[in-house]
Amino acid sequence: MTAAHPKVLVVEDEPSQREVLAYNLEAEGFDVARAGTGDDALLLVEEEVPDIILLDWMLPGVSGIEICRRIKTRPQTRSVPIIMLSARSEEVDRVRGLETGADDYVVKPFSVVELMARVRAQLRRTRPASVGQRLEYDDIALDAETHKVTRDGHELKLGPTEFRLLTTFMEKPGRVWSREQLLDRVWGRDIYVDTRTVDVHIGRLRKALGVHGGDDPIRTVRGAGYALG
């Protein structure tokens, strides 16, 4: 299901470079969206917030630096990591890119292997489970690689949807997720599911987490959604 894979937005006006990046990212298991201009990129980000953005500095019309600034000033997208790609190797340009909010800066021509490592490094910070890391919250432990969940040492049996829900909650404990946000993240935007389905699966997740006792760690926030803790 698309929601299980991190979503990367590649913003590059040179078609051949854009496709090389997309090909390598897809080979690594990422979902890739493509944009050839800054305006297209902003539209795509508005439709669906990606997990990470690879952004070329030199774009027709609105520059990559300006796109970076706009994305980083919006509360909904401020935390999305941006890796700036640029032929400008001067230190002053690198500093300007980072000061505008870019999380990393890669000079062209770059090694694809190094770029992939940098993408994974950024995702380890923002979506740790997507790169196979173990997550822990209170007495709950989730191993993204083996798909095992334990609570207080007891292994729990979770369906795939409940596992993805718990992963989403454990990556950002305390964050309140609306039903629509959970649908996007867990089921994927391209699949139509009624929002009440979220409530059903939250109920199943709560039951699975409480099978050996312990408090219910999932909080219902009236009128807003759900949160872990």
Contacts in CASP RR format, 6 or more apart in sequence:
PFRMAT RR
TARGET T0000
AUTHOR 0000-0000-0000
METHOD contacts of the structure
MODEL  1
MTAAHPKVLVVEDEPSQREVLAYNLEAEGFDVARAGTGDDALLLVEEEVP
DIILLDWMLPGVSGIEICRRIKTRPQTRSVPIIMLSARSEEVDRVRGLET
GADDYVVKPFSVVELMARVRAQLRRTRPASVGQRLEYDDIALDAETHKVT
RDGHELKLGPTEFRLLTTFMEKPGRVWSREQLLDRVWGRDIYVDTRTVDV
HIGRLRKALGVHGGDDPIRTVRGAGYALG
1 164 0 8 1.000
1 187 0 8 1.000
1 188 0 8 1.000
1 191 0 8 1.000
2 31 0 8 1.000
2 188 0 8 1.000
2 189 0 8 1.000
2 190 0 8 1.000
2 191 0 8 1.000
3 164 0 8 1.000
3 184 0 8 1.000
3 185 0 8 1.000
3 186 0 8 1.000
3 187 0 8 1.000
3 188 0 8 1.000
4 164 0 8 1.000
5 29 0 8 1.000
5 30 0 8 1.000
5 31 0 8 1.000
5 130 0 8 1.000
6 30 0 8 1.000
6 31 0 8 1.000
6 51 0 8 1.000
6 52 0 8 1.000
6 123 0 8 1.000
6 127 0 8 1.000
6 130 0 8 1.000
7 30 0 8 1.000
7 31 0 8 1.000
7 32 0 8 1.000
7 33 0 8 1.000
7 48 0 8 1.000
7 50 0 8 1.000
7 51 0 8 1.000
7 52 0 8 1.000
8 25 0 8 1.000
8 30 0 8 1.000
8 31 0 8 1.000
8 32 0 8 1.000
8 33 0 8 1.000
8 50 0 8 1.000
8 51 0 8 1.000
8 52 0 8 1.000
8 53 0 8 1.000
8 54 0 8 1.000
8 119 0 8 1.000
9 32 0 8 1.000
9 33 0 8 1.000
9 34 0 8 1.000
9 35 0 8 1.000
9 41 0 8 1.000
9 44 0 8 1.000
9 45 0 8 1.000
9 50 0 8 1.000
9 52 0 8 1.000
9 53 0 8 1.000
9 54 0 8 1.000
10 18 0 8 1.000
10 21 0 8 1.000
10 22 0 8 1.000
10 25 0 8 1.000
10 32 0 8 1.000
10 33 0 8 1.000
10 34 0 8 1.000
10 35 0 8 1.000
10 54 0 8 1.000
11 35 0 8 1.000
11 36 0 8 1.000
11 38 0 8 1.000
11 40 0 8 1.000
11 41 0 8 1.000
11 53 0 8 1.000
11 54 0 8 1.000
11 55 0 8 1.000
11 56 0 8 1.000
11 59 0 8 1.000
11 64 0 8 1.000
11 67 0 8 1.000
12 18 0 8 1.000
12 21 0 8 1.000
12 34 0 8 1.000
12 35 0 8 1.000
12 36 0 8 1.000
12 54 0 8 1.000
12 56 0 8 1.000
12 85 0 8 1.000
13 36 0 8 1.000
13 37 0 8 1.000
13 56 0 8 1.000
13 58 0 8 1.000
13 59 0 8 1.000
13 60 0 8 1.000
14 56 0 8 1.000
17 56 0 8 1.000
18 34 0 8 1.000
18 36 0 8 1.000
20 112 0 8 1.000
21 32 0 8 1.000
21 54 0 8 1.000
21 112 0 8 1.000
21 115 0 8 1.000
22 32 0 8 1.000
22 34 0 8 1.000
24 112 0 8 1.000
24 115 0 8 1.000
24 116 0 8 1.000
25 32 0 8 1.000
25 116 0 8 1.000
25 119 0 8 1.000
26 32 0 8 1.000
28 116 0 8 1.000
28 119 0 8 1.000
30 119 0 8 1.000
33 44 0 8 1.000
33 48 0 8 1.000
33 50 0 8 1.000
35 41 0 8 1.000
35 43 0 8 1.000
35 44 0 8 1.000
36 59 0 8 1.000
37 59 0 8 1.000
37 60 0 8 1.000
37 61 0 8 1.000
37 62 0 8 1.000
38 59 0 8 1.000
38 61 0 8 1.000
38 62 0 8 1.000
38 64 0 8 1.000
38 67 0 8 1.000
39 61 0 8 1.000
39 62 0 8 1.000
41 53 0 8 1.000
41 55 0 8 1.000
41 67 0 8 1.000
42 62 0 8 1.000
42 67 0 8 1.000
42 70 0 8 1.000
42 71 0 8 1.000
44 50 0 8 1.000
45 53 0 8 1.000
45 71 0 8 1.000
45 77 0 8 1.000
45 80 0 8 1.000
48 184 0 8 1.000
48 189 0 8 1.000
49 76 0 8 1.000
49 77 0 8 1.000
49 80 0 8 1.000
50 80 0 8 1.000
51 80 0 8 1.000
51 81 0 8 1.000
51 123 0 8 1.000
51 126 0 8 1.000
51 127 0 8 1.000
51 130 0 8 1.000
52 80 0 8 1.000
52 81 0 8 1.000
52 82 0 8 1.000
52 83 0 8 1.000
52 119 0 8 1.000
52 122 0 8 1.000
52 123 0 8 1.000
52 126 0 8 1.000
53 71 0 8 1.000
53 80 0 8 1.000
53 81 0 8 1.000
53 82 0 8 1.000
53 83 0 8 1.000
54 83 0 8 1.000
54 85 0 8 1.000
54 115 0 8 1.000
54 119 0 8 1.000
55 64 0 8 1.000
55 67 0 8 1.000
55 68 0 8 1.000
55 82 0 8 1.000
55 83 0 8 1.000
55 84 0 8 1.000
55 85 0 8 1.000
55 102 0 8 1.000
56 64 0 8 1.000
56 84 0 8 1.000
56 85 0 8 1.000
56 86 0 8 1.000
57 63 0 8 1.000
57 64 0 8 1.000
57 65 0 8 1.000
57 84 0 8 1.000
57 85 0 8 1.000
57 86 0 8 1.000
57 87 0 8 1.000
57 88 0 8 1.000
57 93 0 8 1.000
57 97 0 8 1.000
58 64 0 8 1.000
58 86 0 8 1.000
58 87 0 8 1.000
59 67 0 8 1.000
64 84 0 8 1.000
65 84 0 8 1.000
65 96 0 8 1.000
65 97 0 8 1.000
65 100 0 8 1.000
68 82 0 8 1.000
68 84 0 8 1.000
68 97 0 8 1.000
68 100 0 8 1.000
68 101 0 8 1.000
68 102 0 8 1.000
69 100 0 8 1.000
69 101 0 8 1.000
71 77 0 8 1.000
71 78 0 8 1.000
71 80 0 8 1.000
71 82 0 8 1.000
72 78 0 8 1.000
72 82 0 8 1.000
72 100 0 8 1.000
72 101 0 8 1.000
79 126 0 8 1.000
80 126 0 8 1.000
81 103 0 8 1.000
81 104 0 8 1.000
81 122 0 8 1.000
81 123 0 8 1.000
81 125 0 8 1.000
81 126 0 8 1.000
82 101 0 8 1.000
82 102 0 8 1.000
82 103 0 8 1.000
82 104 0 8 1.000
83 102 0 8 1.000
83 103 0 8 1.000
83 104 0 8 1.000
83 105 0 8 1.000
83 106 0 8 1.000
83 115 0 8 1.000
83 118 0 8 1.000
83 119 0 8 1.000
83 122 0 8 1.000
84 97 0 8 1.000
84 102 0 8 1.000
84 104 0 8 1.000
84 105 0 8 1.000
84 106 0 8 1.000
85 106 0 8 1.000
85 108 0 8 1.000
85 110 0 8 1.000
86 93 0 8 1.000
86 105 0 8 1.000
86 106 0 8 1.000
86 107 0 8 1.000
86 108 0 8 1.000
87 107 0 8 1.000
87 108 0 8 1.000
88 94 0 8 1.000
88 107 0 8 1.000
89 107 0 8 1.000
94 105 0 8 1.000
94 107 0 8 1.000
97 105 0 8 1.000
98 105 0 8 1.000
103 122 0 8 1.000
104 118 0 8 1.000
104 121 0 8 1.000
104 122 0 8 1.000
106 114 0 8 1.000
106 115 0 8 1.000
106 118 0 8 1.000
120 131 0 8 1.000
123 130 0 8 1.000
123 131 0 8 1.000
124 131 0 8 1.000
124 133 0 8 1.000
127 171 0 8 1.000
128 135 0 8 1.000
128 144 0 8 1.000
128 171 0 8 1.000
129 135 0 8 1.000
129 142 0 8 1.000
129 144 0 8 1.000
129 167 0 8 1.000
129 170 0 8 1.000
129 171 0 8 1.000
130 144 0 8 1.000
131 144 0 8 1.000
132 144 0 8 1.000
132 145 0 8 1.000
133 144 0 8 1.000
134 141 0 8 1.000
134 142 0 8 1.000
134 143 0 8 1.000
134 144 0 8 1.000
134 145 0 8 1.000
135 141 0 8 1.000
135 142 0 8 1.000
135 144 0 8 1.000
135 167 0 8 1.000
135 170 0 8 1.000
135 171 0 8 1.000
136 142 0 8 1.000
136 170 0 8 1.000
137 169 0 8 1.000
137 170 0 8 1.000
137 173 0 8 1.000
137 217 0 8 1.000
137 228 0 8 1.000
137 229 0 8 1.000
138 217 0 8 1.000
139 151 0 8 1.000
139 152 0 8 1.000
139 153 0 8 1.000
140 149 0 8 1.000
140 150 0 8 1.000
140 151 0 8 1.000
140 166 0 8 1.000
140 170 0 8 1.000
140 209 0 8 1.000
140 217 0 8 1.000
141 149 0 8 1.000
141 150 0 8 1.000
141 151 0 8 1.000
141 153 0 8 1.000
142 148 0 8 1.000
142 149 0 8 1.000
142 163 0 8 1.000
142 166 0 8 1.000
142 167 0 8 1.000
142 170 0 8 1.000
143 149 0 8 1.000
144 167 0 8 1.000
147 163 0 8 1.000
148 155 0 8 1.000
149 155 0 8 1.000
149 156 0 8 1.000
149 158 0 8 1.000
149 163 0 8 1.000
149 166 0 8 1.000
150 156 0 8 1.000
151 209 0 8 1.000
151 210 0 8 1.000
151 212 0 8 1.000
151 214 0 8 1.000
152 212 0 8 1.000
152 214 0 8 1.000
154 211 0 8 1.000
154 212 0 8 1.000
156 208 0 8 1.000
156 209 0 8 1.000
156 211 0 8 1.000
156 212 0 8 1.000
157 208 0 8 1.000
158 166 0 8 1.000
158 205 0 8 1.000
158 208 0 8 1.000
159 204 0 8 1.000
159 208 0 8 1.000
161 186 0 8 1.000
161 187 0 8 1.000
161 201 0 8 1.000
162 201 0 8 1.000
162 204 0 8 1.000
162 205 0 8 1.000
162 208 0 8 1.000
164 185 0 8 1.000
164 186 0 8 1.000
165 182 0 8 1.000
165 186 0 8 1.000
165 201 0 8 1.000
165 202 0 8 1.000
165 205 0 8 1.000
166 205 0 8 1.000
166 209 0 8 1.000
168 177 0 8 1.000
168 182 0 8 1.000
168 185 0 8 1.000
168 186 0 8 1.000
169 177 0 8 1.000
169 218 0 8 1.000
169 226 0 8 1.000
169 227 0 8 1.000
169 228 0 8 1.000
170 228 0 8 1.000
173 227 0 8 1.000
173 228 0 8 1.000
173 229 0 8 1.000
174 227 0 8 1.000
174 228 0 8 1.000
174 229 0 8 1.000
175 227 0 8 1.000
175 228 0 8 1.000
176 221 0 8 1.000
176 224 0 8 1.000
176 225 0 8 1.000
176 226 0 8 1.000
176 227 0 8 1.000
177 185 0 8 1.000
177 225 0 8 1.000
177 226 0 8 1.000
177 227 0 8 1.000
178 224 0 8 1.000
178 225 0 8 1.000
179 195 0 8 1.000
179 198 0 8 1.000
179 199 0 8 1.000
179 225 0 8 1.000
180 195 0 8 1.000
182 198 0 8 1.000
182 226 0 8 1.000
183 189 0 8 1.000
183 193 0 8 1.000
183 195 0 8 1.000
183 197 0 8 1.000
183 198 0 8 1.000
186 198 0 8 1.000
186 201 0 8 1.000
187 193 0 8 1.000
187 197 0 8 1.000
198 226 0 8 1.000
202 218 0 8 1.000
202 226 0 8 1.000
205 218 0 8 1.000
206 216 0 8 1.000
206 218 0 8 1.000
209 216 0 8 1.000
209 217 0 8 1.000
209 218 0 8 1.000
210 216 0 8 1.000
217 228 0 8 1.000
217 229 0 8 1.000
218 226 0 8 1.000
218 227 0 8 1.000
218 228 0 8 1.000
218 229 0 8 1.000
219 226 0 8 1.000
219 227 0 8 1.000
219 228 0 8 1.000
219 229 0 8 1.000
220 226 0 8 1.000
221 227 0 8 1.000
END
